[in-house]
Amino acid sequence: MKQTRLSPDRRKLAILAAAVTLAEKHGCDHLSRTDVAALAGVTGQLIHHYYGTMGALREGVMRYAVAHRNLAIIARGLASFDPVAQSAPLSVQKAALKRLLR
């Protein structure tokens, strides 16, 4: 079966989606290029192409989490003093911390 080639924007989103999935389970601090690449079905070099550094990918994950109110990721970010998590609205931070304390 022929595989459909994704557009650059869709490929970048697929990488972000894989990173979000892993961050929900393990936190942004534990994301690895190898694990994200394996889940996204791409190479580590392609992750580098789209995000540059793992720090940039982690920041993208946290920005996504804040924008989409992903409390699991935000809570882990707050626990590790992530500046993007700390920039989330106070109501979102409170909800994320309540989730963390359950």
N, CA, C and O atoms as CSV, one atom per row, in Angstrom:
chain,resi,resn,atom,element,x,y,z
A,1,MET,N,N,0.847,-1.179,0.000
A,1,MET,CA,C,0.000,0.000,0.000
A,1,MET,C,C,0.894,1.244,0.000
A,1,MET,O,O,1.858,1.326,0.761
A,2,LYS,N,N,0.569,2.183,-0.840
A,2,LYS,CA,C,1.352,3.411,-0.945
A,2,LYS,C,C,1.040,4.340,0.222
A,2,LYS,O,O,-0.123,4.566,0.556
A,3,GLN,N,N,2.084,4.871,0.832
A,3,GLN,CA,C,1.925,5.772,1.962
A,3,GLN,C,C,1.780,7.207,1.451
A,3,GLN,O,O,2.516,7.636,0.563
A,4,THR,N,N,0.830,7.936,2.018
A,4,THR,CA,C,0.606,9.321,1.635
A,4,THR,C,C,1.620,10.214,2.338
A,4,THR,O,O,1.824,10.106,3.547
A,5,ARG,N,N,2.240,11.076,1.587
A,5,ARG,CA,C,3.214,12.006,2.151
A,5,ARG,C,C,2.462,13.174,2.788
A,5,ARG,O,O,1.588,13.773,2.162
A,6,LEU,N,N,2.806,13.491,4.027
A,6,LEU,CA,C,2.163,14.604,4.728
A,6,LEU,C,C,2.800,15.921,4.314
A,6,LEU,O,O,3.985,15.980,3.986
A,7,SER,N,N,2.001,16.962,4.335
A,7,SER,CA,C,2.545,18.304,4.102
A,7,SER,C,C,3.448,18.669,5.280
A,7,SER,O,O,3.319,18.080,6.354
A,8,PRO,N,N,4.345,19.612,5.104
A,8,PRO,CA,C,5.209,20.007,6.223
A,8,PRO,C,C,4.418,20.428,7.471
A,8,PRO,O,O,4.800,20.085,8.590
A,9,ASP,N,N,3.336,21.159,7.283
A,9,ASP,CA,C,2.540,21.588,8.443
A,9,ASP,C,C,1.914,20.390,9.161
A,9,ASP,O,O,1.896,20.334,10.390
A,10,ARG,N,N,1.408,19.444,8.391
A,10,ARG,CA,C,0.785,18.261,9.006
A,10,ARG,C,C,1.835,17.370,9.669
A,10,ARG,O,O,1.570,16.776,10.714
A,11,ARG,N,N,3.015,17.274,9.075
A,11,ARG,CA,C,4.087,16.476,9.673
A,11,ARG,C,C,4.515,17.096,11.006
A,11,ARG,O,O,4.714,16.385,11.991
A,12,LYS,N,N,4.652,18.416,11.030
A,12,LYS,CA,C,5.031,19.104,12.269
A,12,LYS,C,C,3.971,18.878,13.346
A,12,LYS,O,O,4.306,18.670,14.512
A,13,LEU,N,N,2.706,18.919,12.961
A,13,LEU,CA,C,1.618,18.655,13.918
A,13,LEU,C,C,1.644,17.206,14.400
A,13,LEU,O,O,1.360,16.936,15.567
A,14,ALA,N,N,1.982,16.277,13.514
A,14,ALA,CA,C,2.068,14.869,13.910
A,14,ALA,C,C,3.179,14.668,14.942
A,14,ALA,O,O,3.019,13.904,15.894
A,15,ILE,N,N,4.296,15.352,14.747
A,15,ILE,CA,C,5.391,15.279,15.717
A,15,ILE,C,C,4.941,15.874,17.053
A,15,ILE,O,O,5.203,15.303,18.111
A,16,LEU,N,N,4.270,17.013,17.000
A,16,LEU,CA,C,3.773,17.637,18.229
A,16,LEU,C,C,2.771,16.731,18.933
A,16,LEU,O,O,2.813,16.597,20.156
A,17,ALA,N,N,1.870,16.109,18.177
A,17,ALA,CA,C,0.877,15.206,18.774
A,17,ALA,C,C,1.553,14.034,19.475
A,17,ALA,O,O,1.135,13.636,20.563
A,18,ALA,N,N,2.587,13.483,18.865
A,18,ALA,CA,C,3.327,12.388,19.502
A,18,ALA,C,C,3.993,12.865,20.788
A,18,ALA,O,O,3.968,12.171,21.804
A,19,ALA,N,N,4.584,14.046,20.737
A,19,ALA,CA,C,5.243,14.589,21.928
A,19,ALA,C,C,4.233,14.873,23.038
A,19,ALA,O,O,4.522,14.636,24.211
A,20,VAL,N,N,3.061,15.374,22.683
A,20,VAL,CA,C,2.005,15.628,23.679
A,20,VAL,C,C,1.581,14.317,24.328
A,20,VAL,O,O,1.430,14.246,25.548
A,21,THR,N,N,1.389,13.287,23.521
A,21,THR,CA,C,0.992,11.976,24.059
A,21,THR,C,C,2.019,11.475,25.073
A,21,THR,O,O,1.658,10.998,26.149
A,22,LEU,N,N,3.287,11.586,24.725
A,22,LEU,CA,C,4.339,11.132,25.645
A,22,LEU,C,C,4.425,12.023,26.879
A,22,LEU,O,O,4.651,11.530,27.983
A,23,ALA,N,N,4.249,13.327,26.702
A,23,ALA,CA,C,4.322,14.248,27.836
A,23,ALA,C,C,3.180,13.998,28.820
A,23,ALA,O,O,3.355,14.177,30.026
A,24,GLU,N,N,2.025,13.592,28.326
A,24,GLU,CA,C,0.908,13.276,29.221
A,24,GLU,C,C,1.260,12.103,30.137
A,24,GLU,O,O,0.836,12.059,31.292
A,25,LYS,N,N,2.027,11.171,29.620
A,25,LYS,CA,C,2.394,9.981,30.389
A,25,LYS,C,C,3.618,10.198,31.269
A,25,LYS,O,O,3.673,9.718,32.401
A,26,HIS,N,N,4.608,10.931,30.735
A,26,HIS,CA,C,5.907,10.997,31.407
A,26,HIS,C,C,6.371,12.401,31.775
A,26,HIS,O,O,7.365,12.553,32.485
A,27,GLY,N,N,5.666,13.430,31.304
A,27,GLY,CA,C,6.079,14.812,31.539
A,27,GLY,C,C,7.026,15.295,30.455
A,27,GLY,O,O,7.709,14.496,29.815
A,28,CYS,N,N,7.062,16.597,30.254
A,28,CYS,CA,C,7.922,17.190,29.214
A,28,CYS,C,C,9.392,16.972,29.499
A,28,CYS,O,O,10.192,16.839,28.573
A,29,ASP,N,N,9.755,16.935,30.765
A,29,ASP,CA,C,11.167,16.777,31.128
A,29,ASP,C,C,11.737,15.438,30.673
A,29,ASP,O,O,12.952,15.294,30.534
A,30,HIS,N,N,10.873,14.467,30.442
A,30,HIS,CA,C,11.342,13.130,30.086
A,30,HIS,C,C,11.127,12.796,28.618
A,30,HIS,O,O,11.239,11.634,28.227
A,31,LEU,N,N,10.821,13.799,27.800
A,31,LEU,CA,C,10.691,13.563,26.366
A,31,LEU,C,C,12.067,13.294,25.772
A,31,LEU,O,O,13.046,13.958,26.113
A,32,SER,N,N,12.125,12.323,24.889
A,32,SER,CA,C,13.384,12.077,24.171
A,32,SER,C,C,13.101,12.105,22.673
A,32,SER,O,O,12.018,11.738,22.216
A,33,ARG,N,N,14.088,12.542,21.939
A,33,ARG,CA,C,13.971,12.603,20.482
A,33,ARG,C,C,13.650,11.211,19.939
A,33,ARG,O,O,12.829,11.071,19.032
A,34,THR,N,N,14.291,10.191,20.488
A,34,THR,CA,C,14.093,8.819,20.025
A,34,THR,C,C,12.647,8.368,20.224
A,34,THR,O,O,12.036,7.806,19.316
A,35,ASP,N,N,12.105,8.618,21.415
A,35,ASP,CA,C,10.733,8.190,21.708
A,35,ASP,C,C,9.713,8.948,20.871
A,35,ASP,O,O,8.767,8.354,20.354
A,36,VAL,N,N,9.901,10.264,20.735
A,36,VAL,CA,C,8.975,11.068,19.935
A,36,VAL,C,C,9.035,10.615,18.479
A,36,VAL,O,O,8.001,10.453,17.831
A,37,ALA,N,N,10.232,10.415,17.975
A,37,ALA,CA,C,10.385,9.984,16.581
A,37,ALA,C,C,9.714,8.641,16.343
A,37,ALA,O,O,9.032,8.454,15.335
A,38,ALA,N,N,9.904,7.710,17.262
A,38,ALA,CA,C,9.303,6.380,17.108
A,38,ALA,C,C,7.781,6.472,17.081
A,38,ALA,O,O,7.138,5.844,16.239
A,39,LEU,N,N,7.204,7.246,17.991
A,39,LEU,CA,C,5.749,7.360,18.050
A,39,LEU,C,C,5.191,8.108,16.835
A,39,LEU,O,O,4.113,7.780,16.340
A,40,ALA,N,N,5.919,9.100,16.365
A,40,ALA,CA,C,5.463,9.885,15.212
A,40,ALA,C,C,5.762,9.203,13.880
A,40,ALA,O,O,5.234,9.602,12.842
A,41,GLY,N,N,6.606,8.180,13.908
A,41,GLY,CA,C,6.968,7.487,12.679
A,41,GLY,C,C,7.898,8.294,11.795
A,41,GLY,O,O,7.815,8.235,10.568
A,42,VAL,N,N,8.789,9.055,12.433
A,42,VAL,CA,C,9.748,9.879,11.696
A,42,VAL,C,C,11.147,9.630,12.264
A,42,VAL,O,O,11.317,8.855,13.206
A,43,THR,N,N,12.124,10.281,11.692
A,43,THR,CA,C,13.489,10.180,12.211
A,43,THR,C,C,13.757,11.320,13.193
A,43,THR,O,O,13.063,12.336,13.196
A,44,GLY,N,N,14.760,11.128,14.009
A,44,GLY,CA,C,15.172,12.193,14.917
A,44,GLY,C,C,15.623,13.430,14.162
A,44,GLY,O,O,15.444,14.552,14.635
A,45,GLN,N,N,16.204,13.228,12.995
A,45,GLN,CA,C,16.652,14.356,12.185
A,45,GLN,C,C,15.469,15.211,11.727
A,45,GLN,O,O,15.585,16.431,11.615
A,46,LEU,N,N,14.335,14.565,11.464
A,46,LEU,CA,C,13.165,15.329,11.052
A,46,LEU,C,C,12.621,16.171,12.217
A,46,LEU,O,O,12.146,17.289,12.012
A,47,ILE,N,N,12.694,15.631,13.422
A,47,ILE,CA,C,12.297,16.419,14.596
A,47,ILE,C,C,13.214,17.633,14.711
A,47,ILE,O,O,12.753,18.744,14.970
A,48,HIS,N,N,14.500,17.417,14.518
A,48,HIS,CA,C,15.448,18.528,14.556
A,48,HIS,C,C,15.124,19.548,13.468
A,48,HIS,O,O,15.201,20.754,13.704
A,49,HIS,N,N,14.768,19.076,12.293
A,49,HIS,CA,C,14.428,19.967,11.182
A,49,HIS,C,C,13.265,20.888,11.553
A,49,HIS,O,O,13.309,22.087,11.275
A,50,TYR,N,N,12.232,20.335,12.174
A,50,TYR,CA,C,11.039,21.122,12.489
A,50,TYR,C,C,11.148,21.919,13.787
A,50,TYR,O,O,10.584,23.009,13.884
A,51,TYR,N,N,11.855,21.400,14.777
A,51,TYR,CA,C,11.876,22.055,16.089
A,51,TYR,C,C,13.251,22.533,16.526
A,51,TYR,O,O,13.351,23.297,17.486
A,52,GLY,N,N,14.300,22.114,15.860
A,52,GLY,CA,C,15.633,22.536,16.263
A,52,GLY,C,C,16.118,21.747,17.460
A,52,GLY,O,O,16.795,20.729,17.311
A,53,THR,N,N,15.780,22.204,18.620
A,53,THR,CA,C,16.238,21.552,19.854
A,53,THR,C,C,15.076,20.872,20.565
A,53,THR,O,O,13.909,21.166,20.306
A,54,MET,N,N,15.416,19.967,21.456
A,54,MET,CA,C,14.372,19.340,22.273
A,54,MET,C,C,13.735,20.376,23.194
A,54,MET,O,O,12.556,20.264,23.531
A,55,GLY,N,N,14.494,21.368,23.599
A,55,GLY,CA,C,13.930,22.446,24.407
A,55,GLY,C,C,12.819,23.174,23.670
A,55,GLY,O,O,11.792,23.520,24.255
A,56,ALA,N,N,13.032,23.403,22.387
A,56,ALA,CA,C,12.004,24.063,21.577
A,56,ALA,C,C,10.772,23.170,21.432
A,56,ALA,O,O,9.643,23.659,21.465
A,57,LEU,N,N,10.985,21.869,21.272
A,57,LEU,CA,C,9.845,20.948,21.192
A,57,LEU,C,C,9.097,20.917,22.522
A,57,LEU,O,O,7.866,20.944,22.544
A,58,ARG,N,N,9.830,20.861,23.623
A,58,ARG,CA,C,9.177,20.862,24.943
A,58,ARG,C,C,8.365,22.144,25.150
A,58,ARG,O,O,7.261,22.105,25.692
A,59,GLU,N,N,8.916,23.269,24.717
A,59,GLU,CA,C,8.186,24.532,24.827
A,59,GLU,C,C,6.918,24.483,23.967
A,59,GLU,O,O,5.863,24.961,24.384
A,60,GLY,N,N,7.024,23.911,22.783
A,60,GLY,CA,C,5.856,23.768,21.919
A,60,GLY,C,C,4.784,22.899,22.551
A,60,GLY,O,O,3.593,23.196,22.450
A,61,VAL,N,N,5.209,21.825,23.204
A,61,VAL,CA,C,4.259,20.949,23.905
A,61,VAL,C,C,3.557,21.719,25.015
A,61,VAL,O,O,2.339,21.625,25.167
A,62,MET,N,N,4.322,22.478,25.786
A,62,MET,CA,C,3.719,23.212,26.898
A,62,MET,C,C,2.789,24.310,26.387
A,62,MET,O,O,1.724,24.534,26.962
A,63,ARG,N,N,3.178,24.989,25.324
A,63,ARG,CA,C,2.283,26.009,24.739
A,63,ARG,C,C,0.987,25.367,24.254
A,63,ARG,O,O,-0.096,25.921,24.447
A,64,TYR,N,N,1.097,24.208,23.632
A,64,TYR,CA,C,-0.089,23.468,23.198
A,64,TYR,C,C,-0.950,23.120,24.417
A,64,TYR,O,O,-2.167,23.300,24.399
A,65,ALA,N,N,-0.308,22.625,25.465
A,65,ALA,CA,C,-1.036,22.219,26.671
A,65,ALA,C,C,-1.795,23.400,27.275
A,65,ALA,O,O,-2.951,23.259,27.675
A,66,VAL,N,N,-1.149,24.553,27.340
A,66,VAL,CA,C,-1.810,25.739,27.895
A,66,VAL,C,C,-2.964,26.172,26.993
A,66,VAL,O,O,-4.053,26.477,27.480
A,67,ALA,N,N,-2.730,26.198,25.696
A,67,ALA,CA,C,-3.768,26.631,24.755
A,67,ALA,C,C,-4.970,25.699,24.763
A,67,ALA,O,O,-6.101,26.143,24.567
A,68,HIS,N,N,-4.731,24.397,24.990
A,68,HIS,CA,C,-5.810,23.417,24.951
A,68,HIS,C,C,-6.203,22.906,26.338
A,68,HIS,O,O,-6.955,21.942,26.476
A,69,ARG,N,N,-5.676,23.575,27.351
A,69,ARG,CA,C,-6.017,23.276,28.748
A,69,ARG,C,C,-5.782,21.808,29.111
A,69,ARG,O,O,-6.629,21.154,29.719
A,70,ASN,N,N,-4.623,21.319,28.723
A,70,ASN,CA,C,-4.242,19.952,29.065
A,70,ASN,C,C,-3.658,19.977,30.475
A,70,ASN,O,O,-2.468,20.229,30.666
A,71,LEU,N,N,-4.510,19.713,31.449
A,71,LEU,CA,C,-4.133,19.890,32.855
A,71,LEU,C,C,-3.025,18.944,33.303
A,71,LEU,O,O,-2.218,19.305,34.160
A,72,ALA,N,N,-2.973,17.749,32.744
A,72,ALA,CA,C,-1.927,16.794,33.139
A,72,ALA,C,C,-0.544,17.343,32.812
A,72,ALA,O,O,0.366,17.281,33.638
A,73,ILE,N,N,-0.393,17.874,31.620
A,73,ILE,CA,C,0.906,18.414,31.217
A,73,ILE,C,C,1.209,19.708,31.963
A,73,ILE,O,O,2.341,19.925,32.396
A,74,ILE,N,N,0.211,20.564,32.116
A,74,ILE,CA,C,0.422,21.833,32.832
A,74,ILE,C,C,0.832,21.570,34.273
A,74,ILE,O,O,1.726,22.237,34.794
A,75,ALA,N,N,0.190,20.606,34.922
A,75,ALA,CA,C,0.527,20.290,36.314
A,75,ALA,C,C,1.979,19.860,36.444
A,75,ALA,O,O,2.687,20.306,37.348
A,76,ARG,N,N,2.419,19.000,35.547
A,76,ARG,CA,C,3.821,18.563,35.581
A,76,ARG,C,C,4.754,19.743,35.302
A,76,ARG,O,O,5.834,19.840,35.884
A,77,GLY,N,N,4.332,20.631,34.414
A,77,GLY,CA,C,5.123,21.820,34.121
A,77,GLY,C,C,5.234,22.748,35.311
A,77,GLY,O,O,6.302,23.295,35.585
A,78,LEU,N,N,4.130,22.923,36.017
A,78,LEU,CA,C,4.156,23.764,37.220
A,78,LEU,C,C,5.065,23.155,38.283
A,78,LEU,O,O,5.795,23.867,38.973
A,79,ALA,N,N,5.013,21.833,38.406
A,79,ALA,CA,C,5.850,21.151,39.403
A,79,ALA,C,C,7.340,21.311,39.092
A,79,ALA,O,O,8.176,21.284,39.995
A,80,SER,N,N,7.661,21.477,37.809
A,80,SER,CA,C,9.072,21.646,37.437
A,80,SER,C,C,9.411,23.108,37.110
A,80,SER,O,O,10.451,23.391,36.516
A,81,PHE,N,N,8.528,24.024,37.502
A,81,PHE,CA,C,8.740,25.465,37.348
A,81,PHE,C,C,8.916,25.896,35.893
A,81,PHE,O,O,9.703,26.793,35.589
A,82,ASP,N,N,8.176,25.248,35.003
A,82,ASP,CA,C,8.230,25.603,33.590
A,82,ASP,C,C,7.632,26.996,33.393
A,82,ASP,O,O,6.514,27.245,33.843
A,83,PRO,N,N,8.344,27.906,32.736
A,83,PRO,CA,C,7.847,29.276,32.574
A,83,PRO,C,C,6.583,29.374,31.721
A,83,PRO,O,O,5.760,30.261,31.947
A,84,VAL,N,N,6.415,28.487,30.753
A,84,VAL,CA,C,5.191,28.520,29.941
A,84,VAL,C,C,4.007,28.069,30.787
A,84,VAL,O,O,2.936,28.672,30.715
A,85,ALA,N,N,4.180,27.025,31.582
A,85,ALA,CA,C,3.103,26.573,32.478
A,85,ALA,C,C,2.760,27.673,33.481
A,85,ALA,O,O,1.593,27.884,33.812
A,86,GLN,N,N,3.785,28.366,33.956
A,86,GLN,CA,C,3.556,29.437,34.921
A,86,GLN,C,C,2.864,30.644,34.294
A,86,GLN,O,O,2.320,31.485,35.010
A,87,SER,N,N,2.878,30.737,32.964
A,87,SER,CA,C,2.204,31.840,32.296
A,87,SER,C,C,0.741,31.535,31.991
A,87,SER,O,O,0.015,32.394,31.491
A,88,ALA,N,N,0.315,30.326,32.287
A,88,ALA,CA,C,-1.088,29.959,32.064
A,88,ALA,C,C,-1.979,30.802,32.974
A,88,ALA,O,O,-1.532,31.240,34.034
A,89,PRO,N,N,-3.226,31.034,32.578
A,89,PRO,CA,C,-4.140,31.774,33.454
A,89,PRO,C,C,-4.203,31.118,34.836
A,89,PRO,O,O,-4.100,29.898,34.959
A,90,LEU,N,N,-4.370,31.920,35.842
A,90,LEU,CA,C,-4.376,31.430,37.212
A,90,LEU,C,C,-5.423,30.342,37.426
A,90,LEU,O,O,-5.169,29.369,38.136
A,91,SER,N,N,-6.595,30.499,36.818
A,91,SER,CA,C,-7.642,29.485,36.979
A,91,SER,C,C,-7.200,28.135,36.408
A,91,SER,O,O,-7.540,27.086,36.955
A,92,VAL,N,N,-6.454,28.163,35.328
A,92,VAL,CA,C,-5.945,26.926,34.722
A,92,VAL,C,C,-4.853,26.333,35.607
A,92,VAL,O,O,-4.797,25.117,35.789
A,93,GLN,N,N,-3.994,27.172,36.151
A,93,GLN,CA,C,-2.951,26.679,37.062
A,93,GLN,C,C,-3.584,26.007,38.280
A,93,GLN,O,O,-3.144,24.936,38.697
A,94,LYS,N,N,-4.609,26.628,38.846
A,94,LYS,CA,C,-5.280,26.049,40.018
A,94,LYS,C,C,-5.902,24.706,39.679
A,94,LYS,O,O,-5.774,23.748,40.442
A,95,ALA,N,N,-6.573,24.632,38.542
A,95,ALA,CA,C,-7.203,23.370,38.124
A,95,ALA,C,C,-6.141,22.287,37.907
A,95,ALA,O,O,-6.347,21.130,38.272
A,96,ALA,N,N,-5.016,22.664,37.315
A,96,ALA,CA,C,-3.934,21.704,37.065
A,96,ALA,C,C,-3.339,21.221,38.381
A,96,ALA,O,O,-3.066,20.031,38.532
A,97,LEU,N,N,-3.134,22.127,39.337
A,97,LEU,CA,C,-2.575,21.717,40.627
A,97,LEU,C,C,-3.540,20.831,41.409
A,97,LEU,O,O,-3.109,19.902,42.093
A,98,LYS,N,N,-4.822,21.105,41.316
A,98,LYS,CA,C,-5.809,20.236,41.969
A,98,LYS,C,C,-5.700,18.825,41.390
A,98,LYS,O,O,-5.772,17.835,42.119
A,99,ARG,N,N,-5.530,18.750,40.090
A,99,ARG,CA,C,-5.390,17.439,39.443
A,99,ARG,C,C,-4.129,16.742,39.936
A,99,ARG,O,O,-4.137,15.538,40.192
A,100,LEU,N,N,-3.052,17.498,40.068
A,100,LEU,CA,C,-1.777,16.943,40.516
A,100,LEU,C,C,-1.882,16.395,41.934
A,100,LEU,O,O,-1.260,15.384,42.259
A,101,LEU,N,N,-2.664,17.055,42.772
A,101,LEU,CA,C,-2.766,16.664,44.183
A,101,LEU,C,C,-3.754,15.529,44.434
A,101,LEU,O,O,-3.855,15.031,45.555
A,102,ARG,N,N,-4.475,15.123,43.411
A,102,ARG,CA,C,-5.417,14.010,43.593
A,102,ARG,C,C,-4.705,12.727,43.834
A,102,ARG,O,O,-5.344,11.689,44.007
